[in-house]
Amino acid sequence: MTWLDLLDRLANLGGIADVLAVSELDPATRRLSLLRVARDCEEAATAARLLVEAETEDTAMGVRSDG
């Protein structure tokens, strides 16, 4: 995964959350949907941490990363 992939993923999650906010869903469906978005956000946060760690290691080794 690259930073651009991660940004696309977060933008999609934001769009889903926006749709859920205005959708007339029953409370149980809304809760499950928001939990799914929250889980996907946690996965995106993990991906971001891994990207930062990889870039930090690359920088320490003198490797340039543009992705």
Buried (B, 14 or more C-beta within 10 A) or exposed (E): BEBEEBEEBBEEBEEBBEEBEEEEBEEEEBEEBBEEBEEBBEEBEEBBEEBEEBBEEEEEEEEEEEE
